């Protein structure tokens, strides 16, 4: 599994627990200090990289996750395509993003 924009590894740690010994999680982030925090939190496989040019060959991962990253990239469409590029055929992508609506949660 690939966690794109992993930061300190919060999503990667949850995914690693869910996968157990059956899989592995790779955390990718443009910030080496954030990845160091992810390593301190138990994520062993970390790679410095950023969207829309992930440093992996096509079809490398069964699952690609990205939590609240798309608002931080210049080209969201190219970034989603890039996540699809590193995904194996019949793999799964899980994305979350902030909504565009104005409500009490987004104002907070």
MARFI-881854 format. One record per residue: residue in three letters; residue number from 1; x, y, z of N, C-alpha, C in turn. Coordinates in steps of 0.001 Angstrom, whole numbers. Atoms other than C-alpha are relative to their C-alpha. Layout:
@kedo:ALA&baza:NUM&nu:X&nv:Y&nw:Z&cau:X&cav:Y&caw:Z&cu:X&cv:Y&cw:Z
...
This chain:
@kedo:UNK&baza:1&nu:837&nv:-1169&nw:0&cau:0&cav:0&caw:0&cu:885&cv:1238&cw:0
@kedo:UNK&baza:2&nu:-717&nv:-1272&nw:50&cau:1203&cav:3521&caw:-775&cu:-851&cv:1065&cw:663
@kedo:UNK&baza:3&nu:655&nv:-1144&nw:-636&cau:284&cav:6460&caw:1460&cu:647&cv:1256&cw:-570
@kedo:UNK&baza:4&nu:-511&nv:-1191&nw:688&cau:723&cav:9590&caw:-695&cu:-255&cv:1229&cw:859
@kedo:UNK&baza:5&nu:129&nv:-1164&nw:-873&cau:1391&cav:12766&caw:1285&cu:-126&cv:-447&cw:1441
@kedo:UNK&baza:6&nu:124&nv:683&nw:-1293&cau:1941&cav:10670&caw:4376&cu:232&cv:903&cw:1202
@kedo:UNK&baza:7&nu:-299&nv:-849&nw:-1158&cau:3279&cav:13448&caw:6571&cu:621&cv:-821&cw:1118
@kedo:UNK&baza:8&nu:-550&nv:716&nw:-1154&cau:3892&cav:12019&caw:10021&cu:-432&cv:-1462&cw:66
@kedo:UNK&baza:9&nu:345&nv:1409&nw:88&cau:2328&cav:8702&caw:9028&cu:-1262&cv:-435&cw:711
@kedo:UNK&baza:10&nu:1220&nv:366&nw:-733&cau:-1035&cav:8818&caw:10808&cu:-836&cv:-1014&cw:-781
@kedo:UNK&baza:11&nu:783&nv:934&nw:811&cau:-2896&cav:7123&caw:7929&cu:792&cv:-1275&cw:-246
@kedo:UNK&baza:12&nu:-848&nv:1166&nw:250&cau:34&cav:4807&caw:7196&cu:0&cv:-960&cw:1192
@kedo:UNK&baza:13&nu:16&nv:867&nw:-1193&cau:38&cav:3518&caw:10793&cu:-1311&cv:-776&cw:105
@kedo:UNK&baza:14&nu:1294&nv:685&nw:-39&cau:-3684&cav:2714&caw:10683&cu:-43&cv:-1077&cw:-1082
@kedo:UNK&baza:15&nu:-15&nv:967&nw:1096&cau:-3231&cav:1003&caw:7308&cu:904&cv:-1182&cw:328
@kedo:UNK&baza:16&nu:-929&nv:1075&nw:-359&cau:-247&cav:-993&caw:8575&cu:-638&cv:-952&cw:1003
@kedo:UNK&baza:17&nu:692&nv:861&nw:-969&cau:-2299&cav:-2268&caw:11516&cu:-1059&cv:-841&cw:-697
@kedo:UNK&baza:18&nu:1047&nv:729&nw:717&cau:-5120&cav:-3245&caw:9165&cu:596&cv:-1097&cw:-881
@kedo:UNK&baza:19&nu:-638&nv:986&nw:862&cau:-2747&cav:-5064&caw:6807&cu:667&cv:-1111&cw:791
@kedo:UNK&baza:20&nu:-722&nv:989&nw:-803&cau:-840&cav:-6826&caw:9573&cu:1209&cv:-524&cw:-753
@kedo:UNK&baza:21&nu:-1162&nv:609&nw:643&cau:1840&cav:-9219&caw:8390&cu:-250&cv:-314&cw:-1471
@kedo:UNK&baza:22&nu:361&nv:351&nw:1372&cau:4&cav:-9685&caw:5082&cu:437&cv:1039&cw:-1027
@kedo:UNK&baza:23&nu:-371&nv:-1027&nw:957&cau:1250&cav:-6458&caw:3522&cu:958&cv:999&cw:605
@kedo:UNK&baza:24&nu:-885&nv:-1056&nw:-472&cau:3455&cav:-3438&caw:3793&cu:-503&cv:1343&cw:-493
@kedo:UNK&baza:25&nu:405&nv:-1368&nw:313&cau:2976&cav:309&caw:3696&cu:1242&cv:812&cw:-320
@kedo:UNK&baza:26&nu:-1052&nv:-940&nw:369&cau:5207&cav:2801&caw:1910&cu:-570&cv:1395&cw:169
@kedo:UNK&baza:27&nu:399&nv:-1395&nw:-199&cau:4932&cav:6431&caw:3013&cu:830&cv:876&cw:-931
@kedo:UNK&baza:28&nu:-700&nv:-951&nw:860&cau:5795&cav:9104&caw:442&cu:-478&cv:1398&cw:352
@kedo:UNK&baza:29&nu:294&nv:-1384&nw:-368&cau:5986&cav:12807&caw:1264&cu:1157&cv:860&cw:-483
@kedo:UNK&baza:30&nu:-1111&nv:-867&nw:413&cau:8018&cav:15803&caw:50&cu:888&cv:447&cw:1158
@kedo:UNK&baza:31&nu:-726&nv:-498&nw:-1169&cau:9186&cav:16544&caw:3603&cu:753&cv:-1119&cw:720
@kedo:UNK&baza:32&nu:-825&nv:983&nw:-722&cau:12081&cav:14495&caw:4975&cu:-243&cv:55&cw:1509
@kedo:UNK&baza:33&nu:283&nv:-18&nw:-1440&cau:11416&cav:15760&caw:8544&cu:-1339&cv:-660&cw:355
@kedo:UNK&baza:34&nu:1273&nv:675&nw:-256&cau:7788&cav:14582&caw:8311&cu:176&cv:-1509&cw:-88
@kedo:UNK&baza:35&nu:-235&nv:1437&nw:138&cau:8958&cav:11183&caw:7087&cu:828&cv:-546&cw:1158
@kedo:UNK&baza:36&nu:-744&nv:428&nw:-1187&cau:11416&cav:10999&caw:9964&cu:-962&cv:-218&cw:1163
@kedo:UNK&baza:37&nu:1028&nv:189&nw:-1034&cau:8449&cav:11468&caw:12301&cu:-794&cv:-1272&cw:-263
@kedo:UNK&baza:38&nu:711&nv:1240&nw:345&cau:6647&cav:8670&caw:10428&cu:837&cv:-1215&cw:393
@kedo:UNK&baza:39&nu:-884&nv:1113&nw:-387&cau:9675&cav:6408&caw:10961&cu:28&cv:-174&cw:1509
@kedo:UNK&baza:40&nu:31&nv:94&nw:-1472&cau:9727&cav:7248&caw:14664&cu:-1314&cv:-616&cw:476
@kedo:UNK&baza:41&nu:1303&nv:555&nw:-341&cau:6045&cav:6257&caw:14705&cu:-191&cv:-1431&cw:-464
@kedo:UNK&baza:42&nu:81&nv:1403&nw:367&cau:6799&cav:2838&caw:13246&cu:-122&cv:-312&cw:-1477
@kedo:UNK&baza:43&nu:67&nv:238&nw:1445&cau:6636&cav:3293&caw:9468&cu:1435&cv:-148&cw:-520
@kedo:UNK&baza:44&nu:-1377&nv:294&nw:404&cau:9784&cav:1645&caw:8119&cu:333&cv:428&cw:-1420
@kedo:UNK&baza:45&nu:-254&nv:-287&nw:1409&cau:9393&cav:2271&caw:4390&cu:-467&cv:1417&cw:-332
@kedo:UNK&baza:46&nu:325&nv:-1388&nw:309&cau:9556&cav:5983&caw:3583&cu:819&cv:451&cw:-1209
@kedo:UNK&baza:47&nu:-645&nv:-499&nw:1209&cau:10404&cav:7777&caw:336&cu:-332&cv:1475&cw:-144
@kedo:UNK&baza:48&nu:240&nv:-1415&nw:283&cau:10847&cav:11484&caw:-347&cu:-464&cv:110&cw:-1443
@kedo:UNK&baza:49&nu:542&nv:-192&nw:1333&cau:8680&cav:12396&caw:-3321&cu:-1290&cv:788&cw:99
@kedo:UNK&baza:50&nu:1220&nv:-803&nw:-29&cau:5694&cav:14460&caw:-4346&cu:-766&cv:-142&cw:-1301
@kedo:UNK&baza:51&nu:872&nv:-13&nw:1168&cau:2788&cav:14646&caw:-6726&cu:290&cv:1232&cw:-846
@kedo:UNK&baza:52&nu:545&nv:1106&nw:771&cau:2384&cav:14700&caw:-9631&cu:1055&cv:-922&cw:-596
@kedo:UNK&baza:53&nu:-1061&nv:862&nw:540&cau:5656&cav:12786&caw:-10153&cu:506&cv:-935&cw:1086
@kedo:UNK&baza:54&nu:-383&nv:957&nw:-1030&cau:5832&cav:9809&caw:-7813&cu:1194&cv:-836&cw:-468
@kedo:UNK&baza:55&nu:-1224&nv:710&nw:381&cau:9209&cav:8004&caw:-7772&cu:-138&cv:-1525&cw:35
@kedo:UNK&baza:56&nu:252&nv:1437&nw:29&cau:7784&cav:4526&caw:-8428&cu:-338&cv:-412&cw:-1423
@kedo:UNK&baza:57&nu:354&nv:502&nw:1324&cau:7398&cav:2360&caw:-11517&cu:-1503&cv:-241&cw:-56
@kedo:UNK&baza:58&nu:1430&nv:224&nw:209&cau:3945&cav:1894&caw:-12970&cu:-407&cv:-1364&cw:554
@kedo:UNK&baza:59&nu:548&nv:1254&nw:-495&cau:1809&cav:-761&caw:-11333&cu:679&cv:-556&cw:1229
@kedo:UNK&baza:60&nu:-755&nv:455&nw:-1173&cau:3790&cav:-922&caw:-8085&cu:-852&cv:-372&cw:1201
@kedo:UNK&baza:61&nu:762&nv:132&nw:-1245&cau:942&cav:-918&caw:-5540&cu:-1401&cv:-558&cw:-243
@kedo:UNK&baza:62&nu:1372&nv:513&nw:19&cau:-2296&cav:-2787&caw:-4847&cu:-995&cv:1052&cw:463
@kedo:UNK&baza:63&nu:854&nv:-1041&nw:-583&cau:-3698&cav:167&caw:-2903&cu:801&cv:1295&cw:73
@kedo:UNK&baza:64&nu:-580&nv:-1327&nw:-165&cau:-2961&cav:3895&caw:-3020&cu:-988&cv:836&cw:798
@kedo:UNK&baza:65&nu:820&nv:-869&nw:-841&cau:-4297&cav:6167&caw:-282&cu:591&cv:1398&cw:3
@kedo:UNK&baza:66&nu:-445&nv:-1382&nw:-120&cau:-4121&cav:9930&caw:-21&cu:-1057&cv:771&cw:786
@kedo:UNK&baza:67&nu:947&nv:-676&nw:-894&cau:-5748&cav:11841&caw:2822&cu:287&cv:1501&cw:58
@kedo:UNK&baza:68&nu:-45&nv:-1467&nw:-94&cau:-6339&cav:15590&caw:2465&cu:1269&cv:588&cw:-626
@kedo:UNK&baza:69&nu:-1209&nv:-449&nw:697&cau:-3483&cav:16088&caw:-12&cu:-342&cv:841&cw:-1232
@kedo:UNK&baza:70&nu:284&nv:-629&nw:1295&cau:-5195&cav:17243&caw:-3210&cu:-108&cv:1514&cw:62
@kedo:UNK&baza:71&nu:59&nv:-1458&nw:-112&cau:-5723&cav:20774&caw:-1900&cu:1389&cv:630&cw:92
@kedo:UNK&baza:72&nu:-1366&nv:-504&nw:-126&cau:-1942&cav:21074&caw:-1549&cu:822&cv:-154&cw:-1277
@kedo:UNK&baza:73&nu:-732&nv:181&nw:1252&cau:-989&cav:20237&caw:-5153&cu:-463&cv:1025&cw:-1025
@kedo:UNK&baza:74&nu:337&nv:-973&nw:1037&cau:-918&cav:22523&caw:-8178&cu:-981&cv:-564&cw:-1021
@kedo:UNK&baza:75&nu:842&nv:609&nw:1024&cau:-2671&cav:20049&caw:-10496&cu:-615&cv:-1277&cw:561
@kedo:UNK&baza:76&nu:669&nv:1142&nw:-631&cau:-5165&cav:17750&caw:-8782&cu:-287&cv:-1111&cw:-1004
@kedo:UNK&baza:77&nu:318&nv:1010&nw:1012&cau:-6146&cav:15981&caw:-12022&cu:1250&cv:-813&cw:-338
@kedo:UNK&baza:78&nu:-1256&nv:704&nw:298&cau:-2528&cav:15136&caw:-12903&cu:436&cv:-843&cw:1194
@kedo:UNK&baza:79&nu:-380&nv:736&nw:-1202&cau:-1960&cav:14034&caw:-9310&cu:-807&cv:-1282&cw:158
@kedo:UNK&baza:80&nu:833&nv:1204&nw:-63&cau:-4897&cav:11621&caw:-9367&cu:412&cv:-985&cw:-1091
@kedo:UNK&baza:81&nu:-486&nv:880&nw:1079&cau:-3704&cav:10263&caw:-12712&cu:1297&cv:-691&cw:406
@kedo:UNK&baza:82&nu:-1276&nv:568&nw:-429&cau:-250&cav:9731&caw:-11228&cu:-207&cv:-1097&cw:1043
@kedo:UNK&baza:83&nu:310&nv:1064&nw:-957&cau:-1707&cav:7768&caw:-8327&cu:-525&cv:-1225&cw:-731
@kedo:UNK&baza:84&nu:481&nv:1118&nw:804&cau:-3505&cav:5641&caw:-10905&cu:1123&cv:-700&cw:-752
@kedo:UNK&baza:85&nu:-1137&nv:581&nw:730&cau:-241&cav:5106&caw:-12803&cu:755&cv:-1011&cw:858
@kedo:UNK&baza:86&nu:-781&nv:907&nw:-853&cau:1490&cav:3489&caw:-9813&cu:-855&cv:-1133&cw:573
@kedo:UNK&baza:87&nu:926&nv:1018&nw:-474&cau:-1579&cav:1355&caw:-9071&cu:13&cv:-1205&cw:-946
@kedo:UNK&baza:88&nu:97&nv:1210&nw:809&cau:-1696&cav:-2259&caw:-10255&cu:-1400&cv:-102&cw:-608
@kedo:UNK&baza:89&nu:1341&nv:215&nw:552&cau:-4572&cav:-3293&caw:-12537&cu:-924&cv:-605&cw:1061
@kedo:UNK&baza:90&nu:1011&nv:427&nw:-975&cau:-7712&cav:-3850&caw:-10450&cu:346&cv:415&cw:1426
@kedo:UNK&baza:91&nu:-321&nv:-528&nw:-1329&cau:-6084&cav:-1995&caw:-7543&cu:-1049&cv:1006&cw:439
@kedo:UNK&baza:92&nu:974&nv:-950&nw:-554&cau:-7910&cav:476&caw:-5349&cu:686&cv:1287&cw:441
@kedo:UNK&baza:93&nu:-462&nv:-1319&nw:-439&cau:-7470&cav:4181&caw:-4682&cu:-994&cv:507&cw:1033
@kedo:UNK&baza:94&nu:843&nv:-633&nw:-1004&cau:-8798&cav:5857&caw:-1552&cu:459&cv:1434&cw:196
@kedo:UNK&baza:95&nu:-329&nv:-1421&nw:-114&cau:-8900&cav:9658&caw:-1502&cu:-971&cv:682&cw:950
@kedo:UNK&baza:96&nu:873&nv:-893&nw:-752&cau:-10241&cav:12198&caw:926&cu:467&cv:1415&cw:-278
@kedo:UNK&baza:97&nu:-327&nv:-1399&nw:277&cau:-10394&cav:15925&caw:384&cu:-997&cv:894&cw:709
@kedo:UNK&baza:98&nu:896&nv:-982&nw:-591&cau:-11858&cav:19005&caw:1962&cu:-1026&cv:405&cw:-1039
@kedo:UNK&baza:99&nu:1050&nv:-442&nw:897&cau:-15168&cav:20025&caw:439&cu:99&cv:1490&cw:-278
@kedo:UNK&baza:100&nu:-34&nv:-1409&nw:386&cau:-15671&cav:23350&caw:-1290&cu:-1072&cv:820&cw:698
@kedo:UNK&baza:101&nu:1102&nv:-736&nw:-621&cau:-18770&cav:24266&caw:714&cu:468&cv:780&cw:1236
@kedo:UNK&baza:102&nu:-281&nv:-798&nw:-1197&cau:-18730&cav:26877&caw:3444&cu:-985&cv:-404&cw:1091
@kedo:UNK&baza:103&nu:827&nv:357&nw:-1138&cau:-20028&cav:25526&caw:6707&cu:822&cv:197&cw:1282
@kedo:UNK&baza:104&nu:-717&nv:-217&nw:-1274&cau:-19057&cav:25630&caw:10368&cu:1308&cv:-777&cw:75
@kedo:UNK&baza:105&nu:-1206&nv:812&nw:-55&cau:-16504&cav:22853&caw:9888&cu:1125&cv:591&cw:-844
@kedo:UNK&baza:106&nu:-1056&nv:-572&nw:837&cau:-14634&cav:24463&caw:6991&cu:449&cv:1344&cw:527
@kedo:UNK&baza:107&nu:-408&nv:-1287&nw:-580&cau:-14677&cav:27865&caw:8691&cu:920&cv:-221&cw:1208
@kedo:UNK&baza:108&nu:-859&nv:292&nw:-1163&cau:-13108&cav:26266&caw:11800&cu:1392&cv:-352&cw:-472
